[in-house]
């Protein structure tokens, strides 16, 4: 049985990934500040900054590491770039050093960002060779760590993959959180509260159902790139929706007409992101299976059953 370490395994994506790993016959081991709440999953408490020597015994027994641990979001990273750098990039470098000390380290799969790393697009959809010009500290931090992965591969032979997902949503996402438009908007609809939108609602995003995202991440377990094969992949729906279009879709699925309040736009927001997914389709034989309407409906039904409480 493959043992897989999931850094940040107690978050929205991490919990669903752990469930997917169990279904795939793997044994997930979670490292996070809080327990994942999944029965039977081995859990180690800590954070990337203060982990100390805990890495070595953990890393020696695993076949693959998924790195999802990140302390900031676009706005909070802008508010404190130093904190973002210290707790994510520098802490990540300490982790990479622990990996290479093993001699033959496990594969590292880094969950980066497709929403913040490209910046203002020259064309849509954006592919993996599009220039990376992030507009916020969050994207800069993710891109910096991507570059360090490539450096450690050249210097030390580190086996890595990078996935750049769009905007994931679905069951298990916190409707009271600071990130995740779908869950937050649906939570507001359920409680009869108004929805706040930064800007005019024409910001475009690529919304990706969590089940499809996990399926793509699991593909990374067995993919074996050759010397010239790709290691960086977009994961998205391949379709963009403005916030106004998303609101309309939510109204259609729920049968409730939301009250929307528009606020001043934020400088941290990329104006439009739609991800080209041709490369992951070709190399990993992955394509999204869930339509936006179906994913929104599943998320809405989960919330109505008391999800998110």
C-alpha positions in Angstrom: 0.0 0.0 0.0 1.4 3.4 -1.0 1.9 5.8 1.9 1.2 9.4 0.9 2.1 12.5 3.0 -0.4 15.4 2.6 1.0 18.7 3.9 -2.1 20.8 4.6 -4.3 17.8 4.6 -6.9 19.3 6.8 -8.0 22.0 4.4 -10.8 21.9 1.8 -8.7 20.3 -0.9 -6.6 18.3 1.5 -9.6 16.5 3.1 -11.1 15.6 -0.3 -7.7 14.4 -1.5 -7.3 12.2 1.5 -10.7 10.6 0.8 -9.6 10.1 -2.8 -6.4 8.5 -1.7 -8.2 6.1 0.5 -10.5 5.1 -2.3 -7.4 4.6 -4.5 -6.0 2.1 -2.0 -3.4 4.5 -0.6 -2.7 5.4 3.0 -2.7 9.1 3.6 -0.7 10.7 6.4 -1.7 14.3 7.2 0.5 17.0 8.5 -1.4 20.1 9.5 -2.1 22.5 12.3 -5.5 21.0 13.0 -6.8 17.4 12.6 -8.4 16.5 9.3 -11.5 14.9 10.9 -11.2 11.8 8.7 -11.5 8.5 10.6 -8.4 6.2 10.3 -6.1 8.8 8.8 -2.7 9.1 10.5 -2.3 12.7 11.7 0.8 14.7 12.8 0.2 18.2 14.2 2.6 21.1 13.3 3.2 23.8 10.8 5.8 24.3 8.1 7.8 26.8 10.1 8.2 25.0 13.4 8.3 21.4 12.3 11.9 20.9 13.4 13.2 17.3 12.9 9.8 15.7 12.6 10.2 15.5 8.8 12.8 12.8 8.6 10.9 9.8 10.1 7.8 10.9 8.2 9.5 11.2 4.9 11.4 8.0 5.1 8.2 6.0 5.0 6.2 7.7 2.3 6.2 7.2 -1.5 4.7 10.6 -2.5 4.2 14.0 -0.8 1.4 16.4 -1.8 2.2 19.9 -0.7 -1.0 22.0 -0.2 0.1 23.9 3.0 0.0 27.6 2.4 -0.7 30.2 5.1 -2.0 33.1 2.9 -4.6 34.1 0.3 -4.1 36.9 -2.3 -5.2 39.7 -0.1 -3.5 38.6 3.1 -0.3 37.9 1.2 -0.4 41.5 0.0 -1.1 42.8 3.5 2.1 41.1 4.7 4.5 39.9 2.0 7.2 39.2 4.6 4.9 36.8 6.4 4.0 35.1 3.1 7.6 34.7 2.2 8.7 33.5 5.7 5.9 31.0 6.3 5.6 29.6 2.8 8.6 30.1 0.6 11.3 29.9 3.2 9.6 27.2 5.2 9.1 25.3 1.9 12.9 25.5 1.2 13.6 24.0 4.6 11.3 21.2 3.7 13.0 20.7 0.3 16.4 20.4 2.2 14.9 17.7 4.4 13.7 15.9 1.3 17.1 15.8 -0.5 18.9 14.7 2.7 17.1 11.3 2.2 19.3 10.5 -0.8 16.3 9.1 -2.7 13.4 11.4 -1.8 9.8 10.7 -2.6 8.0 12.5 -5.4 6.8 16.0 -4.4 3.5 17.2 -6.0 3.0 20.9 -5.4 -0.5 22.4 -5.6 0.3 25.9 -6.9 -2.3 28.3 -8.4 -3.7 28.8 -11.8 -5.7 31.8 -10.7 -2.9 34.1 -9.6 0.3 33.0 -11.3 -0.3 34.3 -14.8 -1.4 37.8 -14.1 -3.2 39.8 -16.7 -3.5 37.4 -19.6 -2.1 38.1 -23.1 -4.6 35.5 -24.4 -7.3 33.2 -23.2 -7.3 30.4 -22.3 -3.8 30.6 -20.8 -1.6 27.6 -21.3 1.4 26.6 -19.2 3.9 28.5 -21.4 2.0 31.8 -21.0 4.2 34.4 -19.3 3.9 34.4 -15.5 3.4 37.9 -14.2 1.5 37.6 -10.9 -0.3 40.7 -9.6 -0.1 39.9 -5.9 2.3 38.5 -3.3 0.4 35.2 -3.2 1.1 34.5 -6.8 4.7 35.7 -6.5 5.2 33.3 -3.6 3.7 30.3 -5.4 5.8 31.1 -8.5 9.0 31.5 -6.4 8.5 28.0 -4.9 7.8 26.6 -8.4 11.2 28.0 -9.5 12.9 26.4 -6.5 11.4 23.0 -7.3 12.9 23.3 -10.8 16.2 24.4 -9.2 16.3 21.4 -6.8 15.5 19.1 -9.7 18.5 20.4 -11.7 20.8 20.4 -8.6 19.6 17.3 -6.7 17.4 15.3 -9.1 14.2 16.0 -7.1 11.2 14.3 -8.7 8.4 16.9 -8.7 5.1 17.8 -10.4 3.3 21.1 -10.3 -0.4 21.5 -10.6 -2.0 24.9 -11.2 -5.7 24.6 -10.4 -8.4 27.2 -11.2 -10.9 28.1 -8.5 -12.0 24.9 -6.8 -15.5 24.6 -5.2 -17.7 21.9 -3.9 -18.9 20.0 -0.8 -16.6 20.6 2.1 -15.7 24.2 1.3 -16.3 26.7 4.2 -19.3 29.0 3.3 -18.1 31.4 6.0 -14.5 31.6 4.7 -12.6 34.4 3.1 -12.0 32.5 -0.1 -14.2 30.4 -2.4 -16.9 32.5 -4.1 -19.2 29.5 -4.8 -19.5 28.3 -1.2 -19.6 31.8 0.3 -22.3 33.0 -2.2 -24.4 29.8 -1.6 -24.0 30.2 2.2 -25.3 33.8 1.9 -28.2 32.7 -0.2 -29.1 29.9 2.2 -29.1 32.4 5.2 -31.0 35.1 3.2 -28.1 37.5 3.3 -26.8 39.8 0.6 -23.8 38.9 -1.5 -20.8 41.3 -1.7 -18.8 41.5 -4.9 -15.5 43.4 -5.3 -15.7 45.5 -8.5 -18.3 45.4 -11.2 -18.8 41.6 -11.3 -17.0 41.2 -14.6 -13.9 39.5 -13.1 -13.7 36.1 -14.9 -12.6 32.9 -13.2 -12.3 29.2 -14.1 -14.4 27.3 -11.6 -13.4 23.7 -11.0 -15.4 21.1 -9.1 -13.5 19.6 -6.3 -14.1 16.0 -7.4 -12.5 16.8 -10.8 -9.6 18.5 -9.1 -8.9 15.5 -6.9 -9.1 13.1 -9.8 -6.4 15.2 -11.6 -4.2 15.2 -8.5 -4.4 11.4 -8.2 -3.3 11.1 -11.7 0.0 12.5 -10.5 0.8 9.4 -8.5 1.6 7.2 -11.5 2.6 9.7 -14.1 6.3 9.3 -15.0 7.7 12.2 -17.1 10.8 11.5 -19.2 13.7 14.0 -19.5 11.7 16.2 -22.0 8.2 15.6 -20.6 6.0 18.1 -18.9 6.0 18.6 -15.1 3.7 21.6 -14.8 0.0 21.3 -15.6 -3.1 23.5 -15.5 -6.2 22.0 -13.9 -9.4 23.8 -14.8 -12.7 23.5 -16.5 -11.4 25.2 -19.6 -14.3 27.7 -19.4 -14.6 31.1 -17.8 -17.4 32.6 -15.8 -17.7 36.2 -14.7 -19.0 36.8 -11.2 -22.2 38.1 -12.6 -22.6 34.9 -14.7 -21.9 32.8 -11.6 -24.6 34.7 -9.6 -27.1 34.0 -12.4 -26.1 30.3 -12.4 -26.6 30.2 -8.6 -30.0 31.8 -8.9 -31.0 29.2 -11.5 -29.8 26.3 -9.4 -31.2 27.4 -6.1 -34.4 29.2 -7.3 -33.5 32.1 -5.1 -32.7 35.6 -6.4 -29.7 37.0 -4.6 -29.3 40.6 -3.5 -25.9 41.8 -4.7 -23.9 44.6 -3.3 -21.0 45.9 -5.4 -17.9 47.3 -3.7 -14.7 48.9 -4.9 -12.4 46.6 -6.9 -9.3 45.2 -5.2 -5.8 45.6 -6.6 -4.9 42.0 -5.7 -7.5 40.6 -8.2 -6.4 39.3 -11.6 -9.0 40.5 -14.1 -9.5 37.2 -16.0 -8.3 33.6 -15.8 -9.4 30.7 -18.0 -7.0 27.8 -18.1 -6.0 25.8 -21.2 -6.1 22.1 -20.1 -4.9 20.5 -23.4 -1.5 19.5 -21.8 -3.0 17.6 -18.8 -5.5 16.0 -21.1 -2.7 14.8 -23.4 -0.2 13.7 -20.8 -2.3 12.5 -17.9 -5.5 11.6 -19.8 -7.6 13.8 -17.5 -10.6 16.0 -18.4 -13.2 17.5 -16.1 -16.3 15.4 -15.8 -18.6 17.7 -13.9 -20.5 20.6 -15.4 -20.9 23.9 -13.6 -24.6 23.4 -13.1 -24.1 19.9 -11.7 -21.3 21.0 -9.4 -23.3 23.9 -8.1 -26.3 21.8 -7.5 -24.3 19.2 -5.5 -22.8 21.9 -3.4 -26.1 23.6 -2.8 -27.7 20.3 -1.7 -24.8 19.6 0.6 -25.3 23.0 2.3 -29.0 22.4 2.6 -28.3 19.2 4.5 -26.3 21.1 7.0 -22.9 21.0 5.4 -20.5 23.8 6.5 -21.7 23.8 10.1 
